[in-house]
Amino acid sequence: MAKFELKLPKMGESVAEATITSWLKEVGDTIEADEAVLEIATDKVDSEVPSEVTGVLVEKLFDVDDVVQVGQVIAVIETEGQGAADTVAAPKAEPAKQEAVAQVAQTVETAKEVATSVSSSEDRFYSPLVKNIAKKEGITQAELDALSGTGKDGRVTKHDILAHLESRSSAPQPAKTAETPKEAPAKSAAAPIIASGDDEIIEMTRMGKIIAHHMVESVQTSAHVQSFIEADVTKIWNWRKKVKDGFAKREGENLTFTPIFMEAIAKALRDFPMMNISLQGDTIVKKKHINLGMAAALGDGNLIVPVIKDADQLNLVGMTKKVNDLANRARLNQLKPDDIQGGTYTVTNVGTFGSIMGTPIINQPQVGILALGAIRKVPAVVETPEGDFIGIRYKMFLSHSYDHRVVNGALGGQFVKAVKDYLEAWDSNREI
C-alpha cells in the first residue's frame, strides 16, 4: 500500500491560507479520484478540496475551524500498490536535507510547546493557530476562556482572537496625573436586546459576519463622499432591444445592460487612472490593471464581488461572456478564491431591486465604487436645432462613492461625468 499526502492547493496569487469549514469524509471512508474530501473557506468564498487519487482516508491532520497554509498536508490517503518508500531503501540524507529535517523537527517541537502552553481549564478546544496568537500576545488562559467563539460548537477562531486584540488595544487608557487617581465611573454597557417569546433568533452566517466586519472597517477607514449624476441611456435601451435576440442566437448568451455599463466604466478608469488606485498608509499604489469588481447578491441575502480582470482589454462580446459566467457561478456558489481577488474598482447595480440611486460603501482597499440606479422612462427636455421639446427618455442615476482622503470632489465628479458621457455617446449603429 502507498500513502498519498493531500495538500491545500494554491487558490490564487493573494490567497495564502484557508479555514477548514467541514470534513466531507471520515477516517476509513473510501474516496474516488476527484471526489471532494473537505470544504474550506477563504474570505468570502467556500470551496471544496478534491482528492487526486482513489483510496481510503487514513488520517486527518486538521480539525474544523483550523487555519491551513497553502501547500500544507491536510490529510493522508492510502492507495493501492506500493509506493517508492515501500520498495526502495531510503538513501542517506545529504547535509542540506539533514539541516531541513532538523528545522522541521524544531518547528514541530515549537508547535508542541505552543499547544501545551495554553490549555483550557474548561476542556475547551483551541486550534494551534489560536494558541500561538494567544502566547505571542500575552493573552491569559482566563481571558481566552472568556472569549465568545463564532466557530463550530462555539470555538474561538482566528478572527475572534484578532478582533479581541484590536478592541483591547483600542481601549482608552487612564491618564496619568500627579494626584491620587480617583476611581473612574463604570462605563455603561450597551443595553441588551430583549427578545420576547414571539421573536425569532437568527444566527449570522459566517459570510454575513465577514461582510459586516468589512463594511464597518471600510467606513472607519475611508472618508466617504458621494457624487450623483443622471445619464440618458435611451440610445442604449433602443440599441439593445434591436440586437439582443440576434446576439443570443449567435453567441448563446443574454446581452444585459451590465456589460455595456462595465465597458463605459473601464474606459473612464483608463481616462482617470487616479481612480484606479489604493492607499497603504501614506503611500498611493497606482494600479496597472483595471480589474472591475461586480457586486452580486446571493440567494441567502449575502453579497459577493467577483472580479473581471483586465476589463479594459475586453470587447463587448468578451465582457458579456465574463459577466454572465461570474454571475452564474456566484449564484451557484461555484466561484473560486481567485475569482474575487485583485479588484481595483467596484460596481454595484442597485437598480436590480428598483432603487434609483444609492450610497454604496467602498470595497477596501479600493478608493471608489459606483452604484447603477434603475433605468426609468421619464418625461424630459430634449434639445434640438429646431428648439426644445418634451420627450419620453430612458434615464438612470449614477451614484459615485469615493475616498476623500485621496480623491477630491473634482476628480470624483469628473470620473462619473466621463461614465455618463460614454453612455450618452453610444453609437446606435454599432455592430456586435
N, C-alpha and C positions, 0 to 999 in steps of 0.2 A: 504494500500500500504506500502511496505517496501523499504528502501533505502540501496543500496549496494555501498560500497566505493571501487573504483578501484584504486589499489596501483601499483606503479612502482615495477615490480618483480625483484627478485635477478637474476643477469645475469652472475655470475662468482665471484670467490674469490676476484679478484682485481678490480672489477667494482663497484664503489660506486655511480656513478651518470650518467645521460644521458641527452641529449639535445632533446627537442621535435622539430621534423622537420616538421610535418604536422598532422592535425586532419583529420581523415577519416570519422568521424561522427560529426554532429552538434547537438546542444541542440534541443530536440524534436524528434530526429530520433530514430526509433526502432532498437534495437540491439539484434541479436541472440547470444546464448552461443557459445563461441569460435570464434566469428567474431571479426576482427581487429577493434579497436577503434581509434588508433593513431599510428604514426610512430615515432621512436626515433633513435638517433644516439649515439654511444659510440666509440670514437676514429675513427676507420675505418669502423665499421660495422653498417649498418642500420637494424633495427628490427621493428617488429610490436608488439603492445601490445593488446592481445585479451581480450574480456570480459569473465568473468567466469560465467555470468548469462545472462538470457534473460530479456529484459526490455527496458526502454526508458531513453535516456541520458537527465538528467535534469540539470547538472551543469558541467562546465569545469573549473578547478581551476588553470590552467596554460595556457600561450599563446605559440605560435610558437617561438622558439629560447630560451625559458626559460630552465634553467638547473634544473633538478629534482633529488633529492637524492633517492636512493633505499629505498623502504618502504613508501615513501610519497604518500598521496592520491592525485591522479591527476584528478579524475572525480567521479561523483556520478550518479548511475544508479538506477532508480525506478523500482521495480519488483512487480509482482502480489503477493497478500497475505499480511498478516500483520506480521510485524517484532516484535521482543520482546519489542522494545521501544513503540509500539503502544498498546500492550496488558497488559503489566506489569508495574506497577509504579516503577520508578527508586528508588533503595534503597539509603539511606543516605551514602554519601561517607565516607570511612574510612580516618583517618588522613593522612596516606601515600598518598592516592589517592587525597585528597584535596590539598596536597602540590604539587603533579604532575600537577594538574589542574592549580594551581597558577603559576607554572613555564611555562606552555603552554601559559597562558594568558599574562605573562610577555614577552614571545617570540613574541607573536602577536603584543603587543604594541611596542616592539622594531622594528619589521618589519614595522609597520606603520610609526614610526619616520624616518626610513631609506627611506621609499617610499616618504615621504613628504619633506625630507631634500634636495633631489636632484630632482628638477623638471625642465624640459626643457623649455627654453624661446621660443622655436620654435615648441612647441607641438609635440616633437619627443618622441617616446615611448622608455623607458628603462626598462629592466626586473629588478625585485627586486635584483637579484644577482649582476648585473652590478652597480646598485645604491649603494649597500652595499660596493662593492670594491672601488667605487669612494669616498665614505665617509671615509673609512678606510685609503686610500692612499692620501687623501687631494687633489683630482682632482677637479678643479673648474668647475662650470657649463659651462663656455665658452670653457674650454679645452675639456670637454666631448662632447659638441655640435659640436666641430671641428673635432672629430674623424670620420673616414670613416668606416662605418659598412659593414660587409660581410654577415650579416644575411638577412632574407627576408625583402624586402622593405627598404634595407639599414640600418637595425637595428644593433646596436652595440652589439656584442656577448661577452661572457667571454673571448674567445681567442683574440678578438680585443683589449680589455682593458688591458689584461695581456701583450700583445705584445707592447702596448703603454708604459706601465710601464717599461718594460725591456729596450726599446730603450731610455726612458727618464733617467733611472738610469745609462745606459752605456755611455751617452753623456759626452764628456770631459768637465771638469770644468776649468775655467780660473785660472792660477797660481797666488798666492798672492805675491806681491812684495812691497818693501818699496816705490818705485817710484809711481808716479801717473800713473795708468794704461791707456794705450793708447787704443783707440777703435780698437777692433780686426776686421780684414777684414772679410767681409761676406763670409760664406762658400758657395762655388759654388754648386748649386743644380745639381743633375743628369739631363742630357739633356733629355727632354721629347721625347717619341717616337711619331713621327708624322705619322698618318695613312692617306693614300690617299683615294680617293673615291672608288677605286677598292679593297681596303683591307677589309678583314673580321675581325670583332671584336668578339672574343670569350671569354666569362667569364669563369674563372677557376671554376671547381666544388668544392664543399665543401671537398670531399675526396682529390682532387688534391691539394688544399691549405694545408691540413693537411700533406700530403706526402712531399710537398715542404718544409714546416717548419721542418719536422722531418729530412729530408736529410741535410738541411743546419745546423741544430743543431748538427747532428752527425759529420759532417766534422769539425765544430768548437770545438767539444768536444774531439774527439779521434785523435791521431796521426796515420794516416793510412799508413800502409806499405803492400806491396804485395809480395807474393812468387808464382812462377809458376812452374808447373811440368807436364810432359807428361806421360800418362798412356796407356799401351797396353791392350785394352779390347777385343781382338779377341776371347778369350775363352768365355767371357760373351756373345758376339754377337752370336757366334755359338750355345751356350747352350740355350739361349733364343729362338732362331729360332727353335730349336728342341722341346722345351717343351711348347711353348706359346699356341698352339692350344688345346692340351690336358688340359692345365690349365684352359683355357677359358670354355671348355665344363664341367669340373668338378666343378669349383668354380663360374662360371658365371661372371668372372672378367677378364679384359685385363691385361696381365703382361707387363708392360712397364719397361724401364730401371731405372726410378726414384726410385722405392722401393729397387732395387738392390744397387744403389748408397747410398741410405739412410742407408741401413744396414751397409755398409762399414764405413760410416761416424760415425755412432753411436758407432761402435766398436773402431774406432780411438779416439773418445772422452772418451771412457772408459779407453783407454790406456794413454791418456794425459788429466787428469782431470783439469789441469790448463788452458785449453782452454774452459772449461765449467764453466766460472766464470763471474761475473760482478763487476764493480768498482763503489763504492759510496764514493766520496770524496777521502780520503786516505785509505779507507778500502776495502779489497777484499772479495767478497762474493763467496765462493766456493759452487756451486750448487750440491745438492744431486741427483736430477733427470736430465736425459738427455731428453730435450724436443726440438725436431728439428722443426724449422720454415721452411716452404716450400713456397717460394715466388711464387705467381701465378698471371699471367696477366689476367685482366678482359676485357670484350668486349669493354668498353669505353676507354681503354688505360691506366686505372689506375692499381695499384698494390695492392695486399693484401697478408698477410703472415699468413695462418692458421698453427696451431702448432700440431705436432704429439707428444703426451705426452708419456713419458717413452719409447722412441723409441728403446732403447737397450733391452727392455723386449719382443719385438715383434719378432716372426719368420717371414719368408718371405711372407707367406700367409697373416698373420695379417697385416704386413706392406703394402702389396699391397692393401688390402681392405681399410685400413685407408687412404692411399694416394689417391686412386680413389674417396673415399667418400668426402674428403675435397676438392679435385679439382672440382668435380661435383657441390657441394654446393656453392663453390666460384663463379663458372660461372653463377649459377642461383641466386646469391645474397641471399642465404639462410643460410649463416654462422651465428652462434650465437656469442655474445660477448666473451663467454668463449673459443670459438674455436681459437681465435687469442691471447689469454693471456698466459703468463708463458713461452715463448720461451727462451731457453738458448743458442742456436746456430742456425744460419740460412743458408739455402742452396738455391741458385737460379740457374735455368737452362737457361743460356744464349744461349745454343746450340739450343734451340727450334726455335730460329729465325735465325739460321745459323751462329751465332758468334762462332769463335773458342776459344776465351778467353775474359775476361773482368776484370774490376777493380771495383767490387761492393762496395757500401757504407755500413758500419757496421750498423746493426739494434740495436740501443741503447735500453737498457743498456748492451747489449752483447759486447763481445770483438773480435768476429770473424765471417766471412761469407765466404762461399765457392761457387765459380761460376763454373758450369759444362759446358764445351765447347761442340761444336758439335762433334759427332763421325765421323771421316773421314777415308776413305780407302786410305792408303798411302803405297808407297814402303819403306821398312825398312830393316836394317841389322838384321838378325836373327842368334843368336849364337847357335851352336850345337856341340856335341862332335866330329863330323866329320869336323868341321870348320864353318866359317861364310858364309852366303849366303844372297842374296837379296830376300825378300818375300813380299807378299801383306798382310798388317796387318790393323786392325781397331784400331785407336788411338784417344785420346782426351786430351785436356789440362784442368788441374785443376788450377784455379786462387784463391789464398787464400789471403783475406784482413784481417788484424788483427791490434789490438790497441797496438801500440808500447810503450804506457805508462806502460803496464803490461806484454806484450808478446814480448819477444825478438826474433831476427831472427832465433836463434837455435830452439826454441820451435815452432815458426810458420812454419819453414821448416820441422821439424821432424813430425809435425802433418800431413801436406799434403802428405809427403812421406809415412806415415803409411796408409793413404787412398789409395794411389797408390798401395802399396804392397798388401793390402787386395783385390783390384780389380784384380790385375795380378795373384794372387794365387787362382783364382776361380777354384772350383772343377768341371770339365766338366762332371762328372758322378753324380752330386748332384741330389738327389730326392727332389721333392717338392709336 
